[in-house]
Amino acid sequence: MLLNEERTYRPSEDEIFMSERQREYFRKKLLAWRDDLLAESKETLEALQAESHNHPDYADRASSETDRSIELRARDRQRKLISKIDAALKRIEDGSYGYCEDTGEPISLKRLDARPIATLSIEAQERHERRERVYRDE
């Protein structure tokens, strides 16, 4: 019974924020996400290595190079995401996970469930994006 309950567990606003159970929920979620990304990355690398680079036709070679470039950009994004996941796991360990880096206030559980690597509350994120727009528009 406990195992089934653990599988269906979702953090709730009724609990103490970042209780042991909530931290464990997010830790497992982050680890599973990282494992999925690493598996995808491994598959991509294997596919790139298996692909032949000797295309006699220039169009085939160009198409292959374009595909390779897209795959490498995707891998780079995944690498950056894995780094953010690792940083979130460290925050779980040091007790700062789930709290806004700007305000120190708790980040909503809904936001953390949707984006477990979030470091800012929605309000702080919106302020940050508004400031970025202002600087970009200048």
HELIX and SHEET records of a PDB file:
HELIX    1   1 LEU A    2  THR A    8  1                                   7    
HELIX    2   2 GLU A   20  ALA A   50  1                                  31    
HELIX    3   3 TYR A   58  ASP A   94  1                                  37    
HELIX    4   4 LEU A  109  ALA A  114  1                                   6    
HELIX    5   5 ILE A  122  ASP A  137  1                                  16    
END                                                                             
